[in-house]
Amino acid sequence: MSGRDTKGGFSGRWVAAVALLALVSACAGPSEKRRSVRARQPARVAPPQVDIKQCVADLRRLGVQFSTLPDRSFGGGCSAVGSVKLLDTGVPTTNLGAMTCPLAEKFSAWTRYAVQPAARLFLGSELVRIETFGTYSCRPIAGSGRLSEHARSNAVDVSAFVLADGRRISIKGNWNGDSREQQFLRTIRGSACKRFRTVLSPDYNAAHQDHLHFDLGGKGLYCR
């Protein structure tokens, strides 16, 4: 059956379908519209080689201390290429090993421009330590046969924040804590979503109930 009636004009059914589609599109919120546009965009392909010199210069401009690491391959697809070790971002941070230079730059900026101000704003105290579960780890994604971005030194898992007044705000213990704790944790997650390609939290699944996972892998953007 064609989309025209016997008189040559569009059928009533065809017009109604178009009107319904327009109405649904109009009712979509900003986030739905962004996701729809993003889904239509061609997948972004990561450059084959990171401009390490530029990345190192960016780290230096941030005023962080770090050391560059030799490229290493550990077999099975696991590697640490174009990686650095962060020594001082302005806030002591535990368990940081090899991180790709772009990941280290994003993490340093997130610490300085998101976490520290949010701690003062929502929790009324200075941030004195960030705790992580680490960076490089030669392992697959939980429940999958695919390698994790940790296996490429391209991911970091953040577990808790320690404040000058002695409080320790952990992902596991405070994600659903009081209103200020929730505001703090969700604000810094939102900021991370603007910096990293993938951000996973307790809202994603049980495997992330105790940490925020950040990585720069993949071909798209995912924040949950």
Backbone as CSV, one residue per row, in Angstrom:
resi,resn,N_x,N_y,N_z,CA_x,CA_y,CA_z,C_x,C_y,C_z
1,MET,0.860,-1.205,0.000,0.000,0.000,0.000,0.880,1.234,0.000
2,SER,0.624,2.239,-0.853,1.452,3.437,-0.924,1.063,4.396,0.170
3,GLY,1.894,5.463,0.348,1.611,6.467,1.360,0.651,7.519,0.881
4,ARG,-0.028,7.323,-0.307,-0.971,8.314,-0.816,-2.349,7.696,-0.966
5,ASP,-3.393,8.540,-0.857,-4.749,8.034,-1.054,-5.097,8.140,-2.538
6,THR,-6.278,7.798,-2.830,-6.685,7.752,-4.236,-6.755,9.130,-4.867
7,LYS,-6.749,10.202,-4.048,-6.855,11.558,-4.598,-5.470,12.179,-4.796
8,GLY,-4.369,11.419,-4.470,-3.032,11.933,-4.731,-2.405,12.615,-3.543
9,GLY,-3.156,12.926,-2.455,-2.574,13.568,-1.276,-2.125,12.530,-0.276
10,PHE,-1.429,12.948,0.759,-1.011,12.015,1.817,-2.245,11.509,2.530
11,SER,-2.236,10.245,2.879,-3.366,9.651,3.598,-3.425,10.184,5.008
12,GLY,-4.604,10.109,5.597,-4.759,10.559,6.986,-3.880,9.766,7.925
13,ARG,-3.719,8.478,7.622,-2.891,7.638,8.512,-1.439,8.068,8.457
14,TRP,-0.942,8.412,7.263,0.452,8.838,7.112,0.700,10.152,7.839
15,VAL,-0.216,11.112,7.700,-0.083,12.395,8.375,-0.098,12.218,9.886
16,ALA,-0.975,11.357,10.375,-1.064,11.120,11.820,0.225,10.536,12.352
17,ALA,0.830,9.633,11.592,2.079,9.007,12.034,3.192,10.043,12.139
18,VAL,3.264,10.950,11.133,4.277,11.997,11.163,4.066,12.921,12.346
19,ALA,2.813,13.279,12.620,2.498,14.165,13.741,2.874,13.511,15.063
20,LEU,2.605,12.214,15.205,2.944,11.506,16.436,4.439,11.483,16.650
21,LEU,5.200,11.244,15.564,6.652,11.233,15.672,7.178,12.582,16.125
22,ALA,6.610,13.662,15.582,7.037,15.010,15.968,6.735,15.272,17.429
23,LEU,5.574,14.804,17.906,5.187,15.013,19.295,6.126,14.284,20.232
24,VAL,6.462,13.038,19.906,7.377,12.268,20.752,8.733,12.939,20.817
25,SER,9.218,13.431,19.666,10.508,14.112,19.644,10.481,15.358,20.505
26,ALA,9.370,16.087,20.472,9.258,17.313,21.249,9.234,17.031,22.736
27,CYS,8.708,15.858,23.119,8.607,15.528,24.541,9.889,14.992,25.122
28,ALA,10.867,14.642,24.270,12.113,14.099,24.797,12.861,15.183,25.550
29,GLY,13.377,14.850,26.726,14.148,15.797,27.508,15.509,16.011,26.887
30,PRO,16.291,16.972,27.400,17.603,17.272,26.829,18.507,16.064,26.791
31,SER,18.508,15.242,27.863,19.411,14.098,27.904,19.032,13.085,26.845
32,GLU,17.716,12.870,26.645,17.293,11.933,25.624,17.708,12.425,24.245
33,LYS,17.580,13.741,24.005,17.956,14.279,22.717,19.447,14.144,22.487
34,ARG,20.247,14.383,23.524,21.682,14.246,23.376,22.061,12.821,23.046
35,ARG,21.417,11.853,23.745,21.734,10.457,23.485,21.360,10.075,22.065
36,SER,20.206,10.608,21.572,19.771,10.287,20.227,20.755,10.818,19.199
37,VAL,21.201,12.069,19.380,22.156,12.652,18.455,23.457,11.876,18.486
38,ARG,23.896,11.535,19.697,25.156,10.823,19.836,25.090,9.463,19.158
39,ALA,23.939,8.826,19.227,23.813,7.496,18.639,23.927,7.553,17.120
40,ARG,23.557,8.700,16.528,23.612,8.815,15.070,24.990,9.206,14.567
41,GLN,25.840,9.691,15.481,27.161,10.111,15.072,28.041,8.903,14.779
42,PRO,28.942,8.998,13.832,29.849,7.876,13.581,30.754,7.652,14.773
43,ALA,31.094,6.406,15.028,31.952,6.079,16.170,33.296,6.780,16.008
44,ARG,33.761,7.374,17.112,35.049,8.032,17.083,36.150,6.993,17.207
45,VAL,37.182,7.174,16.453,38.303,6.237,16.501,39.460,6.923,17.197
46,ALA,40.009,6.260,18.206,41.120,6.838,18.951,42.336,6.957,18.037
47,PRO,43.109,8.026,18.199,44.309,8.158,17.383,45.263,7.008,17.675
48,PRO,46.020,6.565,16.690,46.888,5.419,16.898,48.010,5.676,17.883
49,GLN,48.376,6.937,18.077,49.473,7.242,18.979,49.186,8.553,19.689
50,VAL,49.335,8.546,21.006,49.094,9.744,21.793,50.272,10.695,21.630
51,ASP,49.971,11.992,21.543,51.031,12.991,21.493,51.556,13.171,22.917
52,ILE,52.545,12.351,23.268,53.052,12.345,24.634,53.672,13.685,25.007
53,LYS,54.392,14.295,24.071,55.037,15.577,24.381,54.003,16.621,24.778
54,GLN,52.895,16.679,24.027,51.849,17.641,24.341,51.198,17.312,25.674
55,CYS,50.957,16.030,25.921,50.328,15.616,27.169,51.210,15.944,28.363
56,VAL,52.498,15.672,28.237,53.438,15.986,29.316,53.449,17.493,29.582
57,ALA,53.402,18.280,28.514,53.357,19.732,28.676,52.088,20.154,29.414
58,ASP,50.954,19.502,29.106,49.701,19.813,29.793,49.791,19.475,31.282
59,LEU,50.413,18.347,31.591,50.586,17.975,33.004,51.441,19.008,33.732
60,ARG,52.486,19.457,33.083,53.362,20.453,33.709,52.631,21.762,33.943
61,ARG,51.769,22.132,33.005,50.988,23.365,33.184,50.046,23.260,34.378
62,LEU,49.580,22.041,34.650,48.730,21.836,35.817,49.511,21.919,37.120
63,GLY,50.835,21.852,37.026,51.666,21.948,38.219,51.753,20.659,39.018
64,VAL,51.445,19.515,38.388,51.538,18.243,39.100,52.926,17.657,38.913
65,GLN,53.306,16.806,39.854,54.585,16.118,39.755,54.343,14.691,39.281
66,PHE,55.185,14.231,38.370,54.992,12.911,37.787,56.318,12.424,37.220
67,SER,56.363,11.145,36.927,57.517,10.584,36.223,57.006,9.820,35.013
68,THR,57.723,9.913,33.902,57.353,9.154,32.716,57.846,7.716,32.883
69,LEU,57.137,6.777,32.279,57.464,5.366,32.409,57.810,4.781,31.052
70,PRO,58.693,3.803,31.010,59.008,3.156,29.725,57.820,2.347,29.227
71,ASP,57.643,2.297,27.916,56.581,1.474,27.344,56.862,0.003,27.634
72,ARG,55.805,-0.706,28.061,55.981,-2.121,28.399,54.799,-2.936,27.891
73,SER,55.099,-4.142,27.438,54.066,-5.099,27.058,54.201,-6.307,27.973
74,PHE,53.075,-6.718,28.569,53.105,-7.792,29.547,52.531,-9.099,29.007
75,GLY,52.169,-9.119,27.721,51.606,-10.310,27.125,50.104,-10.380,27.310
76,GLY,49.462,-11.154,26.461,48.018,-11.314,26.562,47.237,-10.056,26.263
77,GLY,47.865,-9.090,25.601,47.196,-7.828,25.301,47.363,-6.776,26.371
78,CYS,47.987,-7.131,27.487,48.183,-6.181,28.594,49.433,-5.342,28.350
79,SER,49.322,-4.053,28.595,50.440,-3.161,28.308,50.325,-1.867,29.101
80,ALA,51.437,-1.157,29.117,51.473,0.202,29.678,52.288,1.032,28.693
81,VAL,51.598,1.676,27.783,52.242,2.432,26.711,51.870,3.903,26.847
82,GLY,52.870,4.768,26.741,52.613,6.199,26.878,52.118,6.553,28.263
83,SER,52.664,5.883,29.260,52.158,6.023,30.630,53.085,6.840,31.525
84,VAL,52.497,7.354,32.581,53.235,8.099,33.596,52.784,7.611,34.972
85,LYS,53.534,8.023,35.977,53.127,7.770,37.361,52.969,9.116,38.046
86,LEU,51.772,9.398,38.523,51.527,10.649,39.228,52.141,10.577,40.623
87,LEU,52.905,11.603,40.957,53.568,11.649,42.263,52.902,12.643,43.205
88,ASP,52.396,13.744,42.665,51.761,14.766,43.504,50.827,15.613,42.644
89,THR,49.529,15.461,42.880,48.531,16.253,42.149,48.031,17.429,42.982
90,GLY,48.583,17.581,44.181,48.092,18.590,45.111,47.324,17.970,46.248
91,VAL,46.846,16.743,46.050,46.163,15.968,47.082,46.764,14.564,47.086
92,PRO,47.295,14.097,48.213,47.834,12.738,48.249,46.788,11.726,47.775
93,THR,47.213,10.826,46.901,46.302,9.833,46.327,46.948,8.462,46.412
94,THR,46.214,7.493,46.936,46.773,6.164,47.171,46.696,5.279,45.930
95,ASN,47.623,4.328,45.852,47.595,3.203,44.895,47.675,3.594,43.430
96,LEU,48.206,4.750,43.122,48.324,5.122,41.714,49.562,4.483,41.103
97,GLY,49.340,3.671,40.082,50.445,3.090,39.334,50.495,3.697,37.954
98,ALA,50.850,2.889,36.967,50.939,3.374,35.586,49.579,3.841,35.101
99,MET,49.554,5.033,34.497,48.352,5.587,33.885,48.755,6.177,32.541
100,THR,47.954,5.953,31.510,48.248,6.645,30.263,48.292,8.141,30.557
101,CYS,49.150,8.839,29.841,49.318,10.265,30.121,48.006,11.040,30.025
102,PRO,47.160,10.803,29.002,45.888,11.530,28.963,45.000,11.236,30.171
103,LEU,44.995,9.991,30.630,44.208,9.655,31.817,44.740,10.409,33.030
104,ALA,46.062,10.461,33.173,46.671,11.169,34.300,46.327,12.661,34.260
105,GLU,46.319,13.234,33.064,45.985,14.659,32.936,44.526,14.911,33.311
106,LYS,43.615,14.052,32.825,42.200,14.208,33.153,41.966,14.012,34.650
107,PHE,42.625,13.017,35.222,42.444,12.738,36.644,42.961,13.903,37.494
108,SER,44.097,14.454,37.143,44.661,15.581,37.890,43.744,16.790,37.831
109,ALA,43.203,17.077,36.646,42.294,18.212,36.498,41.000,17.974,37.274
110,TRP,40.494,16.745,37.236,39.277,16.411,37.989,39.495,16.617,39.481
111,THR,40.632,16.173,39.984,40.954,16.343,41.402,40.971,17.818,41.790
112,ARG,41.647,18.607,40.977,41.850,20.015,41.316,40.603,20.869,41.110
113,TYR,39.930,20.676,39.992,38.849,21.591,39.629,37.451,21.077,39.954
114,ALA,37.333,19.840,40.377,36.024,19.290,40.723,35.964,18.816,42.170
115,VAL,36.848,17.894,42.533,36.733,17.269,43.858,37.048,18.252,44.983
116,GLN,38.132,18.976,44.859,38.494,19.909,45.934,37.416,20.985,46.161
117,PRO,36.953,21.673,45.116,35.894,22.667,45.340,34.595,22.059,45.867
118,ALA,34.241,20.854,45.386,32.998,20.219,45.832,33.073,19.832,47.302
119,ALA,34.250,19.431,47.766,34.413,19.085,49.183,34.172,20.319,50.051
120,ARG,34.704,21.451,49.619,34.494,22.686,50.390,33.025,23.100,50.358
121,LEU,32.415,23.014,49.173,31.047,23.492,49.005,30.031,22.632,49.748
122,PHE,30.096,21.323,49.558,29.059,20.444,50.108,29.387,19.880,51.484
123,LEU,30.678,19.724,51.762,31.065,19.075,53.021,31.739,20.027,54.000
124,GLY,32.056,21.247,53.556,32.602,22.264,54.450,33.967,21.941,55.003
125,SER,34.770,21.206,54.264,36.096,20.840,54.741,37.034,20.660,53.566
126,GLU,38.338,20.763,53.843,39.331,20.563,52.803,39.555,19.070,52.550
127,LEU,39.862,18.753,51.321,40.191,17.389,50.939,41.668,17.141,51.228
128,VAL,41.977,16.069,51.964,43.373,15.799,52.303,43.885,14.481,51.709
129,ARG,42.989,13.621,51.227,43.454,12.386,50.604,42.358,11.786,49.737
130,ILE,42.790,11.226,48.602,41.902,10.441,47.744,42.399,8.999,47.785
131,GLU,41.492,8.072,47.954,41.857,6.656,47.980,41.369,5.979,46.702
132,THR,42.223,5.165,46.116,41.829,4.432,44.908,42.141,2.949,45.077
133,PHE,41.537,2.153,44.195,41.840,0.721,44.129,42.939,0.448,43.108
134,GLY,43.470,1.505,42.503,44.583,1.329,41.588,44.259,1.656,40.153
135,THR,45.254,1.419,39.313,45.170,1.763,37.890,45.428,0.514,37.041
136,TYR,46.693,0.270,36.693,47.001,-0.885,35.841,46.709,-2.203,36.540
137,SER,46.040,-3.106,35.809,45.795,-4.470,36.269,45.467,-5.322,35.055
138,CYS,46.237,-6.367,34.819,46.039,-7.225,33.648,44.879,-8.175,33.927
139,ARG,43.668,-7.742,33.581,42.479,-8.545,33.872,41.363,-8.194,32.895
140,PRO,40.377,-9.080,32.785,39.228,-8.795,31.920,38.186,-7.963,32.647
141,ILE,37.239,-7.449,31.904,36.065,-6.811,32.493,35.301,-7.882,33.262
142,ALA,34.812,-7.537,34.445,34.094,-8.505,35.279,32.947,-9.142,34.498
143,GLY,32.915,-10.468,34.492,31.855,-11.185,33.797,31.988,-11.187,32.295
144,SER,33.178,-10.860,31.786,33.377,-10.758,30.344,34.728,-11.354,29.974
145,GLY,34.871,-11.695,28.724,36.148,-12.167,28.229,36.998,-11.056,27.642
146,ARG,36.460,-9.842,27.583,37.187,-8.711,27.012,38.094,-8.064,28.047
147,LEU,39.250,-7.621,27.603,40.185,-6.980,28.516,39.622,-5.668,29.039
148,SER,39.853,-5.431,30.309,39.496,-4.153,30.917,40.474,-3.081,30.449
149,GLU,40.044,-1.831,30.491,40.965,-0.731,30.225,42.064,-0.668,31.273
150,HIS,41.837,-1.271,32.427,42.912,-1.369,33.423,44.098,-2.131,32.850
151,ALA,43.845,-3.071,31.966,44.916,-3.878,31.379,45.775,-3.071,30.415
152,ARG,45.339,-1.845,30.104,46.111,-0.957,29.226,46.549,0.296,29.977
153,SER,46.518,0.243,31.291,46.840,1.381,32.169,46.009,2.600,31.825
154,ASN,44.774,2.350,31.386,43.925,3.425,30.890,42.666,3.604,31.739
155,ALA,42.731,3.167,33.013,41.570,3.283,33.903,42.046,3.458,35.341
156,VAL,41.187,4.071,36.147,41.458,4.241,37.581,40.148,4.063,38.331
157,ASP,40.216,3.428,39.493,39.042,3.204,40.340,39.192,3.996,41.637
158,VAL,38.271,4.926,41.884,38.326,5.797,43.066,37.339,5.285,44.108
159,SER,37.822,5.111,45.344,36.979,4.476,46.362,36.555,5.391,47.501
160,ALA,37.349,6.407,47.856,36.995,7.221,49.029,37.748,8.542,49.045
161,PHE,37.269,9.444,49.910,37.847,10.772,50.077,37.967,11.064,51.567
162,VAL,39.125,11.522,51.994,39.345,11.838,53.399,39.446,13.352,53.547
163,LEU,38.750,13.890,54.561,38.673,15.333,54.764,39.535,15.784,55.942
164,ALA,39.833,17.066,55.953,40.671,17.617,57.014,40.041,17.473,58.392
165,ASP,38.712,17.417,58.457,38.048,17.276,59.759,37.966,15.822,60.224
166,GLY,38.586,14.911,59.463,38.641,13.519,59.873,37.614,12.611,59.225
167,ARG,36.630,13.171,58.564,35.616,12.332,57.921,36.199,11.601,56.711
168,ARG,35.699,10.401,56.504,36.063,9.617,55.312,34.777,9.327,54.550
169,ILE,34.685,9.891,53.362,33.501,9.721,52.529,33.816,8.649,51.493
170,SER,33.200,7.484,51.641,33.481,6.383,50.720,32.317,6.179,49.761
171,ILE,32.626,5.633,48.607,31.573,5.336,47.634,30.610,4.308,48.219
172,LYS,31.156,3.280,48.814,30.313,2.203,49.352,29.471,2.668,50.536
173,GLY,30.060,3.433,51.436,29.361,3.792,52.662,28.502,5.031,52.581
174,ASN,28.776,5.914,51.593,28.103,7.213,51.589,27.378,7.564,50.293
175,TRP,27.374,6.653,49.323,26.670,6.937,48.073,25.203,7.277,48.337
176,ASN,24.622,6.575,49.309,23.237,6.848,49.702,23.186,7.419,51.118
177,GLY,24.197,8.216,51.448,24.268,8.833,52.770,23.369,10.045,52.888
178,ASP,23.768,10.995,53.743,22.919,12.178,53.924,22.960,13.044,52.668
179,SER,22.124,14.057,52.636,21.946,14.833,51.404,23.239,15.489,50.931
180,ARG,24.061,15.993,51.849,25.295,16.663,51.444,26.303,15.669,50.875
181,GLU,26.374,14.489,51.487,27.270,13.453,50.960,26.830,13.023,49.562
182,GLN,25.532,12.852,49.382,25.026,12.471,48.068,25.298,13.562,47.034
183,GLN,25.085,14.818,47.423,25.352,15.920,46.494,26.817,15.948,46.085
184,PHE,27.700,15.764,47.065,29.135,15.766,46.795,29.502,14.660,45.808
185,LEU,29.097,13.439,46.093,29.487,12.302,45.265,28.883,12.375,43.863
186,ARG,27.649,12.815,43.762,27.029,12.897,42.442,27.538,14.085,41.633
187,THR,27.929,15.141,42.327,28.518,16.281,41.628,29.863,15.912,41.024
188,ILE,30.699,15.211,41.780,32.014,14.872,41.237,31.890,13.788,40.162
189,ARG,30.863,12.929,40.265,30.633,11.987,39.173,30.234,12.745,37.907
190,GLY,29.343,13.718,38.050,28.916,14.503,36.897,30.076,15.224,36.242
191,SER,30.991,15.749,37.054,32.162,16.414,36.503,33.058,15.411,35.781
192,ALA,33.183,14.214,36.353,33.996,13.180,35.706,33.432,12.819,34.339
193,CYS,32.112,12.833,34.216,31.478,12.478,32.946,31.834,13.454,31.831
194,LYS,32.282,14.647,32.191,32.678,15.637,31.193,34.144,15.480,30.797
195,ARG,34.870,14.621,31.523,36.300,14.473,31.281,36.689,13.099,30.732
196,PHE,36.046,12.057,31.252,36.410,10.689,30.872,35.389,10.120,29.892
197,ARG,35.805,9.150,29.091,34.874,8.534,28.147,33.883,7.617,28.852
198,THR,34.358,6.904,29.862,33.481,5.998,30.595,33.558,6.304,32.076
199,VAL,32.402,6.467,32.704,32.298,6.679,34.146,31.234,5.720,34.666
200,LEU,31.628,4.849,35.571,30.704,3.870,36.148,30.673,4.032,37.660
201,SER,29.478,3.970,38.242,29.270,4.192,39.670,28.347,3.113,40.225
202,PRO,27.966,3.198,41.502,26.998,2.233,42.031,25.675,2.222,41.278
203,ASP,25.364,3.292,40.571,24.131,3.323,39.786,24.209,2.417,38.557
204,TYR,25.411,1.976,38.213,25.584,1.120,37.030,25.300,-0.344,37.353
205,ASN,26.039,-0.908,38.298,25.782,-2.294,38.708,26.465,-2.587,40.042
206,ALA,26.217,-3.782,40.575,26.735,-4.148,41.892,28.255,-4.219,41.908
207,ALA,28.861,-4.501,40.765,30.319,-4.598,40.711,30.987,-3.252,40.986
208,HIS,30.220,-2.165,40.887,30.763,-0.827,41.129,30.159,-0.184,42.368
209,GLN,29.687,-0.997,43.284,29.069,-0.463,44.494,30.064,0.246,45.408
210,ASP,31.351,-0.035,45.242,32.325,0.541,46.166,33.353,1.449,45.497
211,HIS,33.129,1.815,44.239,34.103,2.700,43.596,33.504,3.384,42.362
212,LEU,34.175,4.435,41.945,33.904,5.102,40.682,34.981,4.665,39.699
213,HIS,34.565,4.125,38.576,35.508,3.689,37.549,35.571,4.750,36.460
214,PHE,36.792,5.194,36.133,37.003,6.153,35.056,37.948,5.534,34.038
215,ASP,37.632,5.672,32.759,38.602,5.271,31.735,38.442,6.117,30.487
216,LEU,39.434,6.008,29.609,39.438,6.765,28.354,39.400,5.833,27.156
217,GLY,38.910,4.617,27.339,38.832,3.673,26.251,37.509,3.765,25.516
218,GLY,37.338,2.851,24.575,36.079,2.793,23.841,35.988,3.822,22.741
219,LYS,34.849,3.795,22.046,34.638,4.675,20.905,33.538,5.694,21.151
220,GLY,32.868,5.610,22.288,31.796,6.556,22.579,31.918,7.112,23.982
221,LEU,30.817,7.581,24.512,30.775,8.143,25.857,29.719,7.404,26.654
222,TYR,30.030,7.104,27.911,29.051,6.430,28.759,29.215,6.939,30.174
223,CYS,28.124,7.383,30.772,28.124,7.897,32.139,26.944,7.316,32.878
224,ARG,27.236,6.560,33.900,26.154,5.981,34.704,26.584,5.832,36.165
